[in-house]
Amino acid sequence: MADDGTHHVFDENVWTGEYYDNVPVGEYAHTVIELEDEVNRVVIEVFTETYSITGGILTHSCSQGCKVDACLDWFIYCLKEIKPDYRRGRSYPINLDEFAGSRLEEIKAELRDNLNRLVPGYLDGVVDMLNTGKLLKRLQKRWDSIPIPTNGETAKQDSVPNELLDVLMDKHYRQRAGYSGPVPPAGSTGTHFIESCRQLKDFIENQRTTASYACGGSISIDETAAPPESYPRASGPINIFWSQENGSSAKKLVLPLNQHNNDASSEALCDMVTSFRPASFGRGDQDVIDPSYRKAGKLDPKNFATSFHPADFGIIAVIEKVLLPSIVSEVKNKLEARKLHAELYKMNVYSGPSGLFRSHVDTPRSDAQIGSLVVCLPACFKGGNLLVRHQGKEVDFDWAPRSATDIQWAAFYSDCEHEIKTITEGDRITLTYNLYVTKSVESVLPSVMDPQSLPLYNWIKDLVSKPGFLDDGGVLGIFCSHAYPHTSDLAKYKLRRGLKGSDVVLYSIFQSLGLHVQVLPVLETSGQYVPENPTLDLTGRVKGRDNWHGYIGEYGGSHFSNNFQPYLARGKRLAVNYSELMPPVSRKEQVADVDQRWKLLMMTRQLLGMDEAMSFAKANNLPYKEDSCLIEEGARIGSYPRPYRTTSWGQDMSMDEVSLADHFMLRDSRISLQVLQHGWHAYRLPGITWLTEPKHEEMAFSQVCYGNEASIGTRYSCAAILAIIPPWEKRDTIRQSQGSNGQ
């Protein structure tokens, strides 16, 4: 509490007119550490201060903090449900008589219960709480921050998952609740965590040689295969028509084997296998046959035909998404969609007990060839793992366990070293396609890819399935490596489906591990997207874009000298003010749970002046909390991929006020709806572990700026993948998958 007996002030503009720059820091009444502890108490709780008046004792309860506001937010929402068309003038008090009725008494009782539970003692001695000045004052302040849809207005979509907010809220609260100093969450600091983040960062940033050089998947066989329009689809039995070189009549084989069908018998399979010619391999400019290096049979396309076509099952579309972005230029990726053409090259058979192909690198058939696709047809065998290596990394495609029942496939770059381990039993029959780059329209990613086939899968799975990495939960933030029109009109529907390269690799891996993952825009502030992190060598800015200028209303101000320095220097009262960065309420659930609501309010409110206080401490060699959660700027995460907009709002407003339309600018209810219609809604979310730099910007919105001359201010955004890592005790899905089929 303040040493001079006055109470602290919360969410009120107070001008003291006093300056303390001439007070020697050695004579300061409080340290910056004590300042942070006191600010925490003001923000989170209601505090009681006692001081003497004319020999008596007066207890003064101050209405402070997020808990009171959360209770009032739910109360206001319920009031507006009763009378959604109620409007009040800008400077007029709320007339609660307009809401009179049985429902009013019910929600008043709920408000009292919530306040008594969350802030015990706050209503002691209060009979009519809504006529109590301290509560009525907060009610007036919060009223316009809780709009509800009226006249059939569709609620704004919010794509930020509750799981993401819950993890970050709990993490933030644990830090803020420890008044004596934040306790770092287990697994979020230390050498192991930092090293793990560095490795993951390197994997992502070097995605051309690590994350996406190979991919694979499987397609189930169904006798009653779904029609072509279904999605995804299974395959019916595979028909193969083949003949020998001498021009004999064609024969037929059906896979998988079925002894009730002569064309699907083991005899029919044996007949085809014995007709294969020995397969050669290239050595220099010669084709060589050497069974010690490659023992296999082959049929050329002129001698067979098959009912299987990889494009029918979305396999080519998957390969385009994963492999193409890494082999064409950034400019071509952004300006034109790239497609692949798959040309059938050979049918091969590797038979037990000694079929194999030792490690080798394929020779491209033309400059347009970028890789190969190998499709393993359903015929039982053992052994025969396909190992694909690139830049010291390896993917192991183990097809034997499901060889009798599924079609399985793998695609990889032409410069990948690969080998086929020895077949110990059965016949491993494959179709090989050469992959060539062409041009066409963009396609949608089908769900026939197995994330387990991706090089990064096992590494990430091992990272999150063992203790020591974000044990208390957290969120990984990864800016997209490729450019997407994420501010287009259709981005809300197509952004995730349009991911490619390492972006689709990471998204698929996180999703396959049972993690909640989302792709959302991140808004910059004066060119800064996320906090700087020297430990991971991250600046939080787009490379080469350092010539940014601050926006109107964002140049700081007197928050430290006016609100905090009097407390530090002479123990005067604190004036704790904040900027609340979160979207307006659009769904009932966002305010109904007051226990979560107050934590969300606390997390999304940025305390004004705390960063200046820390700078003051550093400049004067004063103790401070280096890991303070009060000074983290956090990231402004868009509630969904929103189309680019322009707005005439801007005079005397910061970019945050224009974009987020928070209650600071909604004091006039007549302009509320207009602002909400044109705003760019976002959350301020501290505590995300960012692993990469922002890369590809799009214009998010433009506003009118007024300085010496009117001008246009434009704010940019970058798309990012957000993966939610649950607390250790809730990672059952990941741990249970340890025994599932892998590579």
N, C-alpha and C positions, 0 to 999 in steps of 0.2 A: 504494500500500500504506500501511498505518498507520505513522506515524513512530515509534511506540514499540515496533515490532517484533512486535506482536501481529497475528494474522491477522483479517481481516474475517469477519463472520458473515452467512450467507445463509439466509433462511427459518427463523430460530430466534428465539424470544422471549427477549431478554436484558434484564435489569433492572440498570442500573448503579448506581442510587441516588445518582448524582452530578449536580449542577446547575451550569450555567455561565452563568447569567444575569448574574452579576456580572463576567464577563470583558469588558473593553472591546472593542468590535468591531474597533478599530484594532490589537489584539494577536492577532486570530484567526490560527490557523495556516494555514487554507485559505479560499478564496473559495467562494461558492455555485457558481460555474462549475466549479471543480475538484471540488466535491462531485458534480455531475452527471456529469462525466467518469469519476470513480471508480466511481460507482454503475453506469454503463453497463458498465464493465469487469467488475464483479462479476456483473452479471446475464447478460451475453452469454457471457463466456469463463471459462475456468479460469485463474486467475493464480497465479504462483509468487512467493513472497517468501523472501528469504534474510536470515538474521540470525545473529549470532555467539553461540556458547555455549561457555564455558570454553576460548576460544582456537580452537575448531574452527568449521566452517561446517556449518550444518544447513539443508537445503532442505525447506521445508514446502509441499506441494501441497494446495490447498484445493478441495474438491469443490463448485463453485459453478455456477450458471447453467442456462439453458434447454436448452443442448445436451446436458448430462448427463441432464437430466430427460426429454428426448425419446427418447434411447436407452433409458432405463429404461422408459418408457411402452410402447414396442414389445416389450421383453423381458417385461414383466409381462403384456401381452396374450397373448403366445405361451405363457407359463406357464399362464394361466387357460384357454387352449384345451386344454392337456394335461389339466388337472384342474379343470374348471369348478365342481365342487362343493366345492372346498377352502375352508375357513373357518378364520380364526384369531381368537383372543381379542383383546380390545381392546388389551391391553398386552403381548401375547406376540409374540416375533419370528417371522418367516416361516421355516418349516421347509422348506428346499429339498430335503431328502431325500425329501419326499413326491412330488417331480416327477422322481425319478431315472429315467434311461433314455436311449436314443440321441437322442431329440428334445431333451432337456435340453442335451446336449453341443453339439448343432447351434446352438441359440439362444444358448448362452453364447459360442460362437465368433463369432456374428454381433454380439453385444453388444460383444465386444472389438474387432472390426473397426470398428464404428461409432464407438466411443469414440476409437480411435486415429486415425480419419480426421477427426473433428470437433474433438476436443480433444487434439492431439498432446502427448505427454509426460505425460498424466494417469495412465497406467498404467505408467509407467517403473518397473522394479524390482518390479512386482507379479506374483507367480506365480499365486496363487489370488485372483482379483479379488473373488469373492463372499464371501470371508472378510476383505476389506479394510473396515475400519471406515467410511471416508468414503463408499464406495459402498453398503454395506449400510444405512447410515443413511438415504441418499436413497431406497433401495429401499423401506424401511419407510414413509417419508413418502408415497411416490407410490402405494403399493399400492391403497388404497381409492379413488383417483381414477380408476382404470381398471376399471370394471365391464364385464362382457359379458353379453348376454342368456342366461338359462338357463331350463330347463324350458319351452321353447317360447315364452318371452316375445317378443313382437314388438318389434323394434328401434324406438326412437323416431324419428319422421320428422324430418329436418333439411332445411328448405327453403332454407337459406342457401347460395347457389351457391358452388362452389369458386372460380369466377372472381372473385367479390367478395372472398373471403378472400385470394386470391393477390395481387390488386392492392393491397389495404390492407397486407398483410404486407410486400410489397416496399417500399412507400412508407415504412412504419414502420421497417424495417430500415435503409434508406438514411439515415434521420435518426439512428437510434441508433448506427449503426456509425461515424459521423463523430465521434469522441470530442472533437475540438477544437471541435465545433459543428455542428449539423445544417445540411446543404446543402439549401436549399429546392428541391423538384422544379421543373424547368423548366415554365413555364406555370402554376404554381399560385400564384404571387404576382405582384405588379406591377399597374400600372394597367390593362392590357388584360384580365387575368384577372378582376380585381375588377369592372371595368365590365361584362364579359360576364355575370358572375354577377348583378349588379344588374339588367341588362336581362331576363335570364331570370326572375329573381324577380318583377319587375314584370309580365311577361307572365302568369305563373302567378297572382299575386294579383289581377290585374285580368281574370281569365278570363271574366267575363261580357261583356266588350267586346272581348276579343282572341282567346282560345284556342278558343272554341267557338261562333262565330256562324254557321259554315257547315261542311258536311261533304259528302262525295261518295264515289262508288265505281263499280264496274262489275260486270257479270254476263256471262259468256261465253255464246255460243250454241252449242248442240250438237244435231245432228239426232236423236241418241239421248239426249235429256235424262234425267238421273237421276230416279228416282222421288221423290215429295215427302218421304219419310222420310229421304232422304240429307241430309248436312249437312257443308259447304255444298253447294249444288246449282247446276247450270247451267240455262239456259232452253232450251226448244225454240224453233223459229221462232215469231214473233209473228203471230197472226191478227187482222186488223182488218176488221170488217164496217161498212159505211157506206152512207149514202143521202143524196140531196139533199133540199132543203126541200120539194119538190113531192110528197113521199110516194111516190117511185118505189121499186122493189124494191131490196133491199140488194145491194151488191156486196162483193167480198172482195179483200183485199190481204194477202199474206204477206211478212214481212220476216225476215231479209235477202233481197235479190233472188236469184233462182235461175232462170236461163233455161230450165231443164228443167221448170219449173212455171208454167203460165199465170197462176196467181194471184200468183206472185212475179216477174213480168216487169216490165221497165222501163215497158212500156205500161200495166200495171195501176197502177203508182205514179203515172205521169203523169195517168191518168184521175182518181185520187183528188185529187191536188194541184190540178188545174184546177177541181175542184168546191168548193174552199174559198172562203169569203167573206172580204173584207178585214177584218183585225183592227183594232179600235179601241183607244184608251187613254183613261184618265180625265184630264180637265183641269177642276179644280174639281168641279162637280156634273154635268158633261156628258161624254158619250162622244164622242171626236173621232177622225176618220180623217185622218191626215196622213202620207203615204208618206215624207216627208223625216225624220220622227221615228220612225215605226214602219212598216216595210214587211213585212207578214206576212199569212198566211191563217189562218182558224180554222174549226173544227167544234165545235158544242156537243154535250154528252153525249147529247142526245136523238137525234142524227143518226149516232152511231157506237157500236160496242161493240168491246172488245178482250179477247184472252185473257190479257193481261199484268195481274197484280195485284201491286203492290210488297210487300205483306205476305207473299206466298208465298215471297219470297227474303230475308226478314229485314231489308229496308230500313227499314221503320217502326221495328223494334226498335233499329236502329243510331241512327236520328234521336232516338229517345226517350232513349238513353243520352247522346248528345252535346249536344243542344239543350235538352231539358226541364229539367235541373237549373238552368239559368241563368235561366229565366223564371218559376219558381215559388219560393215562399218556402222558407227553411231549414226551418221547422217542417213544411211539407207534404212536403218531401223526406224528412224523417226519419220522419214518422208514417205516410205513405201513399205507395204506388207510383203514379206518374203514367203515363198512356198517351196515345197520339195516335190520332186518327181521320183518315184521309186521304180526302178527298172529291174525286173527279174533277171538274175544272173546265172544261178545254178541251183540244182537240188543235190544235196550231199548226204551221204550216210556214213556214220562212224559206228562200227560194229564191235561188240565184245568178242574176245576178251582183250583186244589190243589196239582198238582204234584210237587215234590221237592226232594232234597237230601241235607241234612245239611252238614256242613263242616266236612271233613274227609281226611284221607291219605290212599292211596291204599297200599295193601300188595303185593310186587313183587312175581310173580309166580316162579321165579328162580333167581340165581345169575346173569344170563345174561340179565335179564330184566332191562331196564333203565328208562322206562316211558310208557306213554299211548298216543294213538292217538284217538281222538273222532271226528267222521264225522257226521255232522248234515245234514240229507237228506231234500230235498225241500218239506216241508209241512208247511202250515201257522200256526203260533202260536204267542202268546204274553207273555212277561215275560221270565222266564227261563234263565236269564243270567248265564254264567259259569264264576265263579270267581276263579282264580288261584293265590295262595300266596306262597311266598318263601322268607325267611329271611327278613320279614317286608315289602316286596314289593308285589304289587297286579296287575294283569292284568284282565280286565273285557271284556269278549267276549260276546258282545250283538248281537245275531244272529236273533232276532225277526224281525227287519225292512226288511230283505231280505230273510226271511225264506221261502216264497212261491216260490221264483224264483231261488235261488242259492244253490249250495252245499257249506257248510262252515265247516271248520275244525280247531282243536286246538291240539297241542301236548305239553306235559310237563313231567318233571321228576317224577319218582315214589314217591319221598319224598316231593312233593309239596302238600300242603293243598289246597283242592278245594271244591267248593259247587255249587249246582244248585238252583238258586232262584225259587220261586213259579211260576208255569205256570198258567196264569190267563185265557187264552183261547187257544183252539186248541190242537194239538198233536205234541210234540217235539220228533221226531224219530231220533235216533242216532245209528251208528255203532261204537263199541269200539274195538280197536286193542291193543294188548300188543306188545311193541317194544323191540326187543332183539338185542344185539350186535353180529355181525358176521364179517368176513373178506372178502374183495373183492377189485375191482379196483375203482379208484377215478371216480366220476361222475361230471357232470356239473350242476350248480345251475339253476333250472328252475325259471320262473318268476311267480309262483303261490302263493308266500308268500305275505301276506299283512304286510308291515312294521308297520302299525298301531297296529298290534297285539303284537308287541314286547314291553317288559317292559320299555325300555328307550325312546320310541317314544314320548309320551306326554311330558316328562320332557325336552327333547331337543327341541321339537316344541315350548313349552312355553318359553324356554330360548331365542330362536332366533326370536320369533315373537313379542316380547315386547321391547320397548326402554330400553337402558341401557347396552346392550351387543354388543360391537364392532359396535357402531352406525355409524362410518365412514368406516366400512368394515374391513375385515381381513381374515386371513387364520388360520384354526385350523390344527395342525399337530399331528397325532396319530401314533406312531410306531405300527406295526402289532404285535398282541399278540402271533401269531402262526408262526411257521417256514414254509417258502415256498422257493422253488428253484428259486428265483427271478433273478438269473444270469444264468439260463439255456437258451438254444437256443430258446425255445418256450415260455419263460416268457412273452414276449411282447404280445402274443396272449392269454395266459392262466392265467396270474396272477390274474386278477380281477375275472375271472370265478371260480378260485380255492379257493377263500376266504372261511373261515370257522369260527365257533364260534362267539366271540364278534366282530371279524373283519367284517364278512358278515353282522352282526347285524347293526353295525355303518354305514357301506357303504350303506346298504339298506335304513336306516333311513334318512341319509343326502340326498340321491338321491330322495327319495319319497317326501321330503320337497322342491324339486325344486332347490336344491343347486348343483353347479358343484363340483364333487368329483373325485379324481384321486388317483391311487396307483402307487407310483414312488419310486425308490431307493434313499437313502441318503448316500453320501460318507463321510467317516471319515477323519479327519486330526489328526495324532498322537493320535488316539483313541478317539478324540472328535467328536461327530456327530452333536450336536447342542449346542448353548451357555448354560452355566450353569444358572439355575434359582433357587436361594435359596428360593424365595417366594413360589414356588410350590415343593420345595424339589427335584429338578431335577439336576442331575450332567451332563447330556448330554452324558454319557458314558455307555457302556455295563457293567453290574454288574460283578465284578470279573475279569475284563480285564484291570487292572491298570498298567501292565508292558509294556507300549508302549514307543517307542522311536521316536524322531522326525526324519523326513525324510531329505535327503540331500536338501539343498537350503531352508530349512524352520526353520532355527535357528535364525531368526531375522536379525540383521545386524546393520548398522550405520545410518538407516533412520532418527532416532530422532536426534542423535548428529550432523549429517551432514546437514540435511534438515530443521529441526524445531528449534533446540536449538539456532542457530545463530539469528533467528527472535525473540525468546523469550528473549534472553539475551541482545542483542544489536540492535534489530530492523533491522537486515539484511534481505536480500531477502529470500523468501520461495522457497523451491524446492519441489513441490507437485508431488509425484509419486504414482502410483497405480498398483494393480494387477487386470486385467480384467478377470472375471470368468463367461463366458457365452459360449454357443455352437457357432460354426461358422455359418454364415448365410446359410440357406438351402432353404429359400423360399423368394420370392420377397416381400411378405407382411411384412416380418420382418424388412425391411429397408425403405419401401415406405412411411410409416407414420412417418415423422421426429419428430413430436411432441411427439409421444410415444417412439420413438427410443432414444431420448436424455435422457428421464427419465429412460429408461431401462439401458442405459450406466451408468448413475449416480448410480443406485441401485446396479448394479453388480460389480462396481469397489470398491475394498477395498483399502483405503488409507494406505500407508505404513508408519509406525512410529507413528500413532495416539494412538495406545494402549500403546506404550512406553511413549508417552507424558502424558497420564492419570496416568500411574504408577509413573512417575516422580512427578506429582502434588500430588498424595497421599502420596508419601514418604516424600515430603517436606511441607506438610500441606498447599498446594496452592489451591485456589478455582478452581473448574472444574464442568462441567455439568455431574451430576450423570446419567442422562438418555440420554446421548449423543448417537445419532444414528451413529456417525462416527466410534465408536469403536466396534460395534456389529459385531462379526465374521460372523454371518448368517449361513445358512446351504447350503451345496452343493447338490442341487437336480438334479438327473440325468434326462436328457431330455426324456428318455424312459427306460424301463427295458432292459438293454443291456447284452448280454452274456459275460461271463468271457473271458478276453483276456490277452495275454502276448505281450510285446513289447520290442524291443532292445533299444528304446530311454531311456535316463536317465543320461548320463554323463553331469555333471554340471547343471542338471535340477531339479527343485522341482517336487513333485508329481503332483501339480496342472498344471505345464507346460506340463507334459507328458499327463495327463488325458484330459485337456481341449484344448490343442493345440491352445492357444490364440496367439495374434499377436506378443507377445514378442519372441516366438520361431519360428515364421513363417517368419522371415526376409529373408530367402532364399526360394524363390518361388519354387525351384526345389524339396524341401522336403515337401512342404505343403500338397500335395495330399496324400503322404504316411502317414503323421501324422494323417490326418483327417480320413483315413481308419482305423487306429488302435487306435484312441483316445477313451476316455470315456467321453462323452460330458455332461456337467452339467452347471447349473446356480448357482451363489452365490446369495441366497435370504435371506436378513434380514427381520425381522418383522413378522415372522410366530410365532403364539402362540402355543408352544409345550406343550402337556399335559401329555405325558408319556415318559418313558426312552426307549432308543433303546434296543432291546432284542436279536434278532436272526440275526447273521451275515453270510454273504456269501462273498467269495473272489470276488472282482470286477475286478481287473487287477493286473498284476505283471510287474515290470520294472527292468532294470539293474541299480544297484547303484554302484557308484565308490567312495570309500573312500581310506583308506590305502590298502584295498583289495576289489576286485570286489565282489558284493553280489547281491542277489535278494531282492527287496523290494515289498511287497504285500500290497495293499490297499483294505479295506473291505467296504461293504455297508449293510444297513438294509432297508427293505421295510417299507414304511409309507403311511398312508391314509391322504390325504390333502383335507379338506373341505373348500370351499370358501364361506365366509359369505359376501354377498353384503352390501353396505351401506344401512342405514335404509330406505331411500326413494325408494330403488329398491327392497324391500322385499315384493312386492305385492303378489307374488305367495304363500308365506308362510302365509300372513295375510288372503288371500282369502280362504285358506284351513281350516281356523278356524271353519267354519261351515260344513265341509265335514264329512262324516261318520267316526267315530273313533271307539274306543273299546266299 
